[in-house]
Amino acid sequence: SSSSSSFVSSMYMMTPFVSERVPLLDSSSSSSIHRLWRKQGKSTRRLGRFIQKFKESMDARSALADTMLMAVSTALQVVPRRSSRRLSDFSDIAHLTVQFDGVTLSHQQRKLIKNGYESWRKKSCLSAGRWVHSFVASKDDRLREMMERNEVTTKRHEETMTQLLDMAVESLESLDDSLGPLLISYTSPQGAFEEKAGFDRVYWSRVSEGMCQLARHFPSKANKYETVCAWRIVVLFICNKIELGFNLLEKEPKDGFDNPCYRNNQ
C-alpha cells in the first residue's frame, strides 16, 4: 500500500549510509574505512531484508487493515452530536450498543439515569408523558392540531408514556425481560398505542425526539453528556419495541388463522 511504501521510504532515508563525498584519506586509514564500509553494508542489507519482510507482511494484512481503518473511521463519525435531537440524527453509539450488545447499561449509566429522572420528576410540574406531548406540539403544528382533536387518545398516550418511562427507569437492569413483551402488546388493536387517528409513525418519530430531549432537562449539571447518551439507549429500546410491534401487525394474516381452511370465502 502507499502508506507502507512511504514508511519504507522514510526508513531508507533514515539509514546511516556512508556519504558519497568521503574526503581523500591516507593509506593508513584506508583499511579502517574499508572495514567500516563492509560492516555498514552488512547492516544495510540486514535492514533491507527486514524492511522487505515488513512490507510483505503489511501487504498481506492490507485488506484487514483497511477494514479496521474503515470501522474506526465509521465509529468516530457516529459519535453523537451534542445538538442532535431525533433518533434519526444519532445513529450513533446508542444504535451500536443495542445492535451488538443488546440493551446493556453499566452501573454508572443506570445511576445517572435514575438520579437524573427522579430529580426532574420531583421538580417538574408536568408528567413525563405530558412534557413529551408539549414538546411535540411545539415542533409540529399538524400533530398539535391532531392531538387537540383527539383529547381522549392523547391523554391515554400521555398516561401510558409516563407509566412506561417510570417502569423503564425502575427496570434498567432487565429492560428487555421486563418491558419488551409489554411494549409490543401496546401496539395491538385496542392497545394503548394502537396506530390510528393520526397517531402514526410520524407521530412516534416526534415522540422519540421529545423523549430524548427530556434528558437534557434533568436538573443535574454533572455528567450531563453521559446521562443524555445513556438515556438515549433507553429511548431507542422503547421505540424499537414499538416499531417491532407495528411491523408484526403488518405481517399478521388478515383472516385470522394462517390456514386456507379458516379463510373467508372470496
C-alpha positions in Angstrom: 0.0 0.0 0.0 1.0 3.7 -0.4 1.3 4.1 3.4 3.6 1.1 3.8 5.7 2.3 0.8 6.1 5.8 2.3 7.0 4.2 5.6 9.6 2.0 3.9 11.0 5.0 2.0 11.3 7.0 5.2 13.1 4.2 6.9 15.5 4.0 4.0 16.1 7.7 4.3 16.9 7.3 7.9 19.5 4.6 7.2 23.0 5.9 8.0 24.6 5.4 4.6 28.3 6.4 4.1 28.3 9.7 2.2 29.5 9.7 -1.4 31.5 12.8 -0.6 34.1 11.0 1.6 37.3 13.0 1.8 40.5 11.5 0.5 42.4 9.6 3.2 45.9 8.4 3.6 46.8 4.7 3.1 47.0 4.1 6.8 43.3 4.8 7.2 42.0 3.1 4.0 41.8 -0.4 5.7 39.8 1.0 8.5 37.4 2.7 6.1 37.1 -0.5 4.1 36.2 -2.5 7.2 33.7 0.2 8.2 32.2 0.1 4.7 31.8 -3.7 4.8 30.2 -3.5 8.2 27.9 -0.8 7.1 27.0 -2.8 4.0 26.0 -5.8 6.1 23.9 -3.7 8.4 22.2 -2.1 5.5 21.5 -5.5 3.9 20.0 -6.8 7.1 17.9 -3.7 7.4 16.8 -4.1 3.8 15.7 -7.7 4.4 13.8 -6.6 7.5 12.1 -3.8 5.6 11.2 -6.2 2.7 9.7 -8.7 5.2 7.8 -5.9 6.9 6.4 -4.6 3.6 5.3 -8.1 2.6 3.6 -8.5 6.0 1.9 -5.2 5.6 0.7 -6.1 2.1 -0.7 -9.4 3.3 -2.6 -7.6 6.0 -3.7 -4.7 3.9 -7.3 -5.9 3.5 -7.7 -6.4 7.2 -6.0 -3.1 8.0 -8.3 -1.3 5.5 -11.4 -2.9 7.1 -10.2 -1.9 10.6 -9.5 1.6 9.5 -12.9 1.9 7.9 -14.6 0.6 11.1 -12.6 3.1 13.3 -13.4 5.9 10.9 -17.1 5.0 11.0 -17.1 4.8 14.8 -15.6 8.3 15.0 -18.2 9.7 12.6 -21.2 8.3 14.6 -20.3 9.8 17.9 -23.4 11.6 19.0 -23.5 15.3 18.3 -24.4 17.4 21.3 -27.0 19.3 19.3 -28.8 16.2 17.8 -32.4 15.6 18.8 -34.0 12.9 16.7 -33.2 9.2 16.8 -32.5 9.5 13.1 -29.9 12.2 13.9 -28.0 10.0 16.2 -27.5 6.6 14.6 -24.5 6.6 17.0 -23.3 4.8 20.0 -26.8 4.1 21.2 -27.6 2.2 18.0 -24.2 0.4 18.1 -24.7 -0.6 21.7 -28.2 -2.0 21.2 -27.1 -3.8 17.9 -24.0 -5.5 19.2 -24.6 -5.9 23.0 -28.4 -5.6 23.4 -29.7 -3.2 26.0 -26.8 -3.3 28.5 -26.3 -0.3 30.8 -23.4 -0.1 33.1 -23.9 0.6 36.8 -22.8 4.2 36.3 -25.2 4.7 33.4 -28.1 3.3 35.5 -27.2 5.6 38.4 -27.1 8.6 36.1 -30.5 7.8 34.6 -32.2 7.1 37.9 -30.8 10.2 39.6 -31.5 12.5 36.7 -35.0 11.2 36.1 -36.0 11.2 39.7 -34.7 14.7 40.3 -36.5 16.0 37.2 -39.8 14.3 38.3 -39.7 15.9 41.7 -39.2 19.4 40.3 -41.4 19.2 37.2 -45.0 20.4 37.3 -45.7 18.1 34.3 -45.7 14.4 34.0 -43.2 12.8 31.6 -45.9 12.0 29.0 -47.4 15.5 29.2 -43.9 17.0 28.8 -43.2 14.9 25.7 -46.5 15.9 24.1 -45.8 19.6 24.9 -42.6 19.2 23.1 -44.2 17.5 20.1 -46.9 20.3 19.9 -44.2 23.0 19.9 -42.4 21.4 17.0 -45.2 20.2 14.7 -48.4 22.2 14.2 -50.2 19.3 12.4 -49.6 16.9 15.3 -50.6 19.6 17.8 -53.9 20.0 16.0 -54.3 16.3 15.7 -53.8 15.8 19.5 -56.2 18.6 20.3 -58.9 16.9 18.2 -58.3 13.6 19.9 -58.2 14.5 23.6 -59.1 11.1 24.9 -56.4 9.3 22.9 -53.9 12.0 23.7 -54.5 11.7 27.4 -54.2 7.9 27.3 -50.9 8.2 25.4 -49.6 10.7 28.0 -50.6 8.5 30.9 -49.2 5.3 29.3 -45.9 7.1 28.4 -45.5 8.3 31.9 -46.0 4.9 33.4 -43.8 3.4 30.7 -40.9 5.7 31.5 -41.3 5.2 35.2 -41.2 1.4 34.7 -38.2 1.7 32.4 -36.2 3.6 35.0 -37.1 1.1 37.7 -36.2 -1.9 35.4 -32.9 -0.7 33.9 -31.1 -3.9 34.8 -33.5 -6.0 32.7 -35.4 -3.8 30.2 -36.0 -6.5 27.6 -37.4 -9.1 30.0 -39.4 -6.6 32.0 -40.8 -4.3 29.2 -40.2 -6.0 25.8 -43.4 -8.0 25.5 -45.5 -5.3 27.2 -44.3 -2.6 24.7 -45.1 -4.9 21.7 -48.6 -5.6 23.1 -49.3 -1.8 23.4 -49.4 -1.6 19.6 -52.0 -4.3 19.1 -55.6 -3.4 18.2 -57.3 -1.8 21.2 -53.8 -1.4 22.7 -52.6 1.8 24.4 -50.6 2.8 21.3 -52.8 1.5 18.6 -51.9 3.1 15.3 -55.0 5.2 14.4 -56.4 8.7 14.1 -53.1 10.2 13.1 -51.0 8.6 15.9 -48.8 7.1 13.3 -45.1 6.6 12.6 -44.6 10.3 12.1 -46.1 10.9 15.5 -43.8 8.4 17.1 -40.8 9.9 15.4 -41.6 13.2 17.1 -42.4 11.4 20.4 -39.0 9.7 20.3 -37.4 13.2 19.8 -39.3 14.5 22.8 -38.2 11.6 24.9 -34.6 12.2 24.0 -34.9 15.9 24.8 -36.3 15.1 28.2 -32.9 14.1 29.5 -31.4 17.5 28.6 -33.8 19.0 31.2 -32.7 16.8 34.0 -31.6 19.2 36.8 -28.1 17.7 37.4 -25.3 19.5 35.6 -22.7 16.9 36.3 -22.1 14.2 33.7 -24.8 15.8 31.5 -23.5 14.4 28.3 -23.0 10.9 29.7 -26.6 11.0 31.1 -28.1 12.0 27.8 -26.2 9.2 25.9 -27.3 6.6 28.4 -30.9 7.9 28.3 -30.9 7.6 24.5 -30.2 3.8 24.8 -33.4 3.5 26.9 -35.4 5.6 24.4 -34.0 3.6 21.5 -35.1 0.4 23.2 -38.6 1.7 23.7 -39.0 2.9 20.2 -37.5 -0.2 18.7 -40.0 -2.4 20.5 -42.9 -0.2 19.5 -41.8 -0.3 15.9 -41.4 -4.0 16.1 -45.0 -4.3 17.3 -46.3 -2.3 14.4 -44.2 -4.4 11.9 -45.5 -7.6 13.4 -49.1 -6.4 13.0 -48.4 -5.7 9.3 -47.2 -9.3 8.8 -50.2 -11.0 10.5 -52.7 -12.7 8.2 -55.8 -10.6 7.9 -58.1 -13.6 8.0 -57.1 -14.8 11.5 -55.6 -18.2 11.1 -52.9 -18.6 8.5 -54.7 -21.7 7.1 -56.9 -21.8 3.9 -59.5 -23.8 5.8 -60.2 -20.9 8.1 -60.2 -18.2 5.5 -63.4 -16.4 4.4 -64.7 -17.3 1.0 -63.8 -14.6 -1.5 
